[in-house]
Each structure stands twice: as structure tokens, then as C-alpha cells.
Amino acid sequence: VQLQASGGGLVQSGGSLRLSCTASGNMVNVSPISWYRQPPGKQRELVAVLTRTGITDYDDSVKGRFTMSRAQNTIYLQMNSLKPEDTAVYYCYAYDRASGSDYWGQGTLVTVSS
């Protein structure tokens, strides 16, 4: 499985961005799929999760502002009402339940200016 993230950039506070993560390879046993982020100088943190059954869950800090969705092998993270504290490198992540393997995308930088 390979993951390719894109869509990051510079946006003003209150603005929106949509991140994409394109997955290739055998996705049959991949679940869940998640978005993580790593703010400058901080540890990587979980932002949103999408399960095989289509259930999404979000960190409290982004609930009501971020929406995760999937269309075939592309996973999206729609980010609205962005805040400076959302500034981070965003990573998509997938777990293969059959092999126990973790897969990470390369990260895409989101910078929110105040």
C-alpha cells in the first residue's frame, strides 16, 4: 500500500483547505484509515479516523470543523474555519489488518496565518 497526500498550503485564519490522500495497492484489508498531524515542535496526534463501516471520529479540537470522507481509493479531509493552531504537517495513515503493517503518506504542510 502506498499513500500520497496533497492539498496543503497557506491559508488565513477562518479559511478552508481540502487535503487528499490517494491510496494504491491492495486495500482489501486496510482499516482504519486516519489523518494525523504534527504541529511544529510537538508530537504527532490523531485528527480523524474512518472505519471500514464508514464511521468517522474526530479529535475534540477539530469536531464540527473537519470532515473526513472517502471516494474509492482517495481519502479526503475537508478543513473549515481553520485556526492558527491547526498549523501542522498532516499525514494520512492506513493499517493493514491482515499483515499488521502500518502505512504513512509523506505529509503535507498546512499553515494557517492569523
C-alpha positions as CSV (number, residue, x, y, z in Angstrom):
1,V,0.0,0.0,0.0
2,Q,1.3,3.5,-0.9
3,L,-0.3,6.7,0.3
4,Q,0.2,10.1,-1.4
5,A,-1.0,13.1,0.4
6,S,-1.6,16.5,-1.1
7,G,-3.6,19.7,-0.7
8,G,-1.7,21.6,2.0
9,G,-0.8,25.2,1.7
10,L,-1.0,28.6,3.3
11,V,-4.4,29.9,4.3
12,Q,-5.7,32.7,6.5
13,S,-7.5,32.1,9.8
14,G,-11.1,31.2,9.1
15,G,-10.3,29.8,5.7
16,S,-10.7,26.3,4.3
17,L,-8.5,23.6,2.7
18,R,-9.2,20.1,1.5
19,L,-6.5,17.5,1.8
20,S,-6.4,14.4,-0.3
21,C,-4.7,11.1,0.2
22,T,-4.6,8.8,-2.8
23,A,-4.0,5.1,-1.9
24,S,-2.6,2.5,-4.3
25,G,-2.1,-1.2,-3.8
26,N,-4.1,-3.8,-2.1
27,M,-6.6,-2.0,0.1
28,V,-8.9,-5.0,0.8
29,N,-7.7,-5.4,4.4
30,V,-6.9,-1.8,5.2
31,S,-8.9,-0.3,8.1
32,P,-9.0,2.1,9.7
33,I,-7.7,5.0,7.6
34,S,-6.7,8.1,9.6
35,W,-5.4,11.6,9.3
36,Y,-2.7,12.6,11.8
37,R,-0.9,15.9,12.2
38,Q,2.3,17.1,13.7
39,P,2.4,20.7,14.8
40,P,5.8,22.4,14.9
41,G,7.8,21.2,17.9
42,K,5.1,18.8,19.0
43,Q,4.3,15.1,18.7
44,R,2.1,13.6,16.0
45,E,-1.5,13.5,17.0
46,L,-4.6,11.8,15.7
47,V,-7.1,14.1,14.0
48,A,-9.7,11.9,12.3
49,V,-10.5,8.2,11.7
50,L,-12.6,6.5,9.1
51,T,-13.5,2.9,9.8
52,R,-14.4,0.1,7.3
53,T,-18.1,0.6,8.1
54,G,-17.9,4.2,7.3
55,I,-17.9,5.6,10.8
56,T,-15.9,8.7,11.4
57,D,-14.5,10.0,14.6
58,Y,-12.6,13.2,15.3
59,D,-10.4,14.8,17.9
60,D,-12.3,17.3,20.0
61,S,-10.1,20.1,18.7
62,V,-11.5,19.7,15.1
63,K,-15.0,18.4,15.7
64,G,-17.5,20.5,13.8
65,R,-14.8,22.0,11.6
66,F,-13.2,19.0,9.8
67,T,-14.9,16.3,7.8
68,M,-13.2,13.1,6.7
69,S,-14.6,11.2,3.7
70,R,-13.6,8.6,1.1
71,A,-14.3,8.1,-2.5
72,Q,-12.9,4.8,-3.7
73,N,-9.2,5.0,-3.0
74,T,-9.0,8.7,-2.2
75,I,-9.4,9.9,1.3
76,Y,-10.3,13.5,2.0
77,L,-10.0,15.8,4.9
78,Q,-12.1,18.9,4.5
79,M,-10.9,21.6,6.9
80,N,-13.1,24.6,7.5
81,S,-12.8,27.5,10.0
82,L,-9.1,26.9,10.2
83,K,-7.2,28.3,13.2
84,P,-3.5,29.1,13.6
85,E,-3.3,26.1,16.0
86,D,-4.2,23.9,13.1
87,T,-0.8,24.6,11.6
88,A,1.0,21.3,11.1
89,V,2.2,18.7,8.8
90,Y,-0.7,16.4,8.0
91,Y,-0.3,12.7,7.3
92,C,-2.6,10.0,6.1
93,Y,-2.2,6.6,7.7
94,A,-3.6,3.2,7.0
95,Y,-3.4,-0.1,8.9
96,D,-3.5,-3.4,7.1
97,R,-5.4,-5.9,9.4
98,A,-4.1,-8.9,7.5
99,S,-0.4,-8.2,7.7
100,G,-0.3,-5.9,10.7
101,S,1.6,-3.3,8.7
102,D,1.4,0.5,9.1
103,Y,1.5,2.8,6.1
104,W,2.1,6.5,6.1
105,G,1.8,9.1,3.5
106,Q,4.6,11.6,3.1
107,G,2.9,14.5,4.8
108,T,1.5,17.8,3.5
109,L,2.1,21.1,5.3
110,V,-0.8,23.3,6.3
111,T,0.0,26.8,7.6
112,V,-2.8,29.0,9.0
113,S,-1.9,32.6,9.4
114,S,-3.6,34.8,12.0
